[in-house]
Amino acid sequence: MQGNPIYIVFISLIAAFGGLLFGFDIAVFAGTIPFIQPYYELTEAQLGWTGSSLYVGCIIGTLITGYMTDRFGRKPEVQCQIQTGCPCQRQWWRRRLVFLLLTKQSMWL
């Protein structure tokens, strides 16, 4: 199957930009570690779990999103992401580690 070269380049740029943003997110989180640890009074193990939950969430979210998009289509999937992502935006006022982790995990669904 022959594809339009402009379309293929466009899709490739979108995929590359997604990887760039993911790397940027990781770098931003790494810069927040010195501030997160005293704010939430985290031990080293809790700090490790908080940092690794970003990667775990990406793996689980990709698996679930891929399945749901294949089954239901792109539009219902985006609507579901908006409905589950908005409550996670309120996480800024959470002061306890449990709420921080629970709101991060709700983004995985």
N, C-alpha and C positions, 0 to 999 in steps of 0.2 A: 504494500500500500504506500503510495507516494503522498507525502504531505507538503503543504505550502511552506517553503523555507522561512518566510517572514513569521508565520504563525509558530513554527518550531522554535525560532530564536526568541520570540516573545514569551512563550511558555518556559523556556530555559532561563530567561532573565527573571521571571517571576519566582521560579524555584530557587535560583541563586540568591535572590533578595530575601526569601524566607530563611535560608540558612544564615545569611548575614544578620538578620534580625534576631535569630536564635542565639547566635554568638554574642551579639550585643547585650541581650538579656542576661546571659551567663556572666558577662563582664560587669554589668550593673549590680547583679546580686553579689558578686565577689566583693565589690566595693562597699556593700552594706553590712558585711559580716561584723566588722568591728563595732558597729552601732547596734546591731540586732542582739548580740550576745549580752551586753549589760542591760539593755532595755527590757528584754524578756527574762533575764537572769537564767540563761541557758548553761547547762553543763556542756562539756565537749561532745558527748554522745548526742545530746539534743540538738546541738548546733550542726552536727554531721547529718542527722536525720532531716533537719530543716533544709539544709543545702541539697541533699540527695533527693528530696521529695520533688524538686523541679524536674530532675531526670526521670524519676519514676512516673510522674504525672504526664510527661511527654510520651513515654512508651505506652502507657495505658490509654491515654487520650487518642493517640494515633490509631491504635488497634480498634477502639470503639468507634471512632469517627469514620474510619474506612469502611467498617461493616455497615454502619447506619447509612452512610451515603450511598453505598451500593444497593442497599435494600429499599430505602425510602426516597432517595434523591437529594440533590444539593440544597434546595430551598428549605424543606423541613429541618434539615440538619443545622443550617445557619440559624433558624429561628430557635431551635433547641439550645444552641450555644449561647445565644443572646439571653435567653431566659435563665440559664444556669450561671452565666458569667456576671450578670448584674448584681446578684447578692454578694459575689466575691469582691466587688468593688467597695463594699462597706467594711472591708477587713481593716482599714486604717485605724479604726477606733478600738480594735481588739487589743487588750493588754496581756492576755494570757496565752501561753503556748498552745494549749489545747484548741482554743478558738482559731489561732493562726493556722494550725495544721488541718483542722476540720474545714475551714473555708478554702484552703488550698486543695484539699481532696474533693470538694464539691465541684471544682473546675474540671476534674478528671471525668466526671459523668457527663 
